[in-house]
Amino acid sequence: MGLLQASCAATAEALSDRLDDELRGLRRLRIASHLARCGRCREALSSLARLVRTLGTIGDAEPVEGGSVVDEVLGRIRGGSAADGNR
């Protein structure tokens, strides 16, 4: 593998850092070069970015009396809240 080449595995490990703009130097160039050539890794990056955006829209879950944070999150995903009985 050449100096500016990264594998799919190395790129997958760096996707979060790429989204957070935390890659620097040669590592940044290697990942950018790989993403320019590899559609599968570009799709993984796009999918991760969509997931992060979606999770950002959920907001802070407040504890619900008689429920759990998991119940609250599932209720919000389903369009209600755990207190509404939308489980």
C-alpha positions as CSV (number, residue, x, y, z in Angstrom):
1,M,0.0,0.0,0.0
2,G,1.4,3.4,-1.0
3,L,2.2,6.3,1.3
4,L,-1.2,8.0,0.6
5,Q,-3.3,4.8,0.6
6,A,-5.5,3.7,3.5
7,S,-7.4,0.5,3.6
8,C,-11.2,0.2,4.1
9,A,-10.6,-1.0,7.6
10,A,-8.4,2.0,8.5
11,T,-10.9,4.3,6.9
12,A,-13.8,2.8,8.8
13,E,-11.9,3.4,12.0
14,A,-11.4,7.1,11.1
15,L,-14.9,8.0,9.9
16,S,-16.0,9.5,13.3
17,D,-12.8,11.6,13.4
18,R,-13.5,12.6,9.8
19,L,-17.0,13.8,10.7
20,D,-15.6,15.7,13.7
21,D,-12.9,17.3,11.6
22,E,-10.2,15.8,13.9
23,L,-8.0,14.2,11.2
24,R,-4.7,15.9,10.7
25,G,-1.6,15.5,8.5
26,L,-0.8,12.4,6.6
27,R,-3.7,10.5,8.2
28,R,-6.2,13.1,6.9
29,L,-4.7,12.8,3.4
30,R,-4.8,9.0,3.4
31,I,-8.5,8.9,4.4
32,A,-9.5,11.7,1.9
33,S,-7.6,9.8,-0.8
34,H,-9.3,6.5,0.1
35,L,-12.8,8.2,0.2
36,A,-12.2,9.7,-3.2
37,R,-11.7,6.2,-4.7
38,C,-14.0,4.0,-2.6
39,G,-17.8,4.3,-3.0
40,R,-18.4,1.8,-0.2
41,C,-16.5,3.9,2.3
42,R,-18.1,7.1,1.1
43,E,-21.5,5.5,1.6
44,A,-20.5,4.4,5.1
45,L,-19.4,8.0,5.9
46,S,-22.7,9.4,4.5
47,S,-24.7,6.8,6.5
48,L,-22.8,7.8,9.7
49,A,-23.4,11.5,9.1
50,R,-27.2,10.8,8.6
51,L,-27.2,8.8,11.9
52,V,-25.5,11.6,13.8
53,R,-27.9,14.2,12.4
54,T,-30.9,12.0,13.3
55,L,-29.6,11.4,16.8
56,G,-29.1,15.1,17.2
57,T,-32.8,15.7,16.6
58,I,-33.9,13.4,19.4
59,G,-33.0,15.9,22.1
60,D,-32.4,15.2,25.8
61,A,-34.5,12.5,27.3
62,E,-35.9,13.3,30.7
63,P,-36.5,10.5,33.1
64,V,-40.2,9.5,33.2
65,E,-41.8,8.3,36.4
66,G,-42.3,4.6,36.2
67,G,-40.3,4.3,32.9
68,S,-36.7,4.3,31.8
69,V,-34.6,6.4,29.5
70,V,-34.8,3.6,26.9
71,D,-38.6,3.7,27.1
72,E,-38.6,7.5,26.6
73,V,-36.2,7.3,23.6
74,L,-38.3,4.6,22.0
75,G,-41.5,6.6,22.7
76,R,-39.9,9.7,21.0
77,I,-38.9,7.6,18.0
78,R,-42.4,6.2,17.7
79,G,-43.8,9.7,17.8
80,G,-45.0,9.9,21.4
81,S,-43.6,9.5,24.8
82,A,-43.3,6.7,27.3
83,A,-45.8,8.5,29.5
84,D,-48.3,8.4,26.7
85,G,-48.1,4.6,26.6
86,N,-46.6,4.6,23.1
87,R,-44.2,1.7,23.5
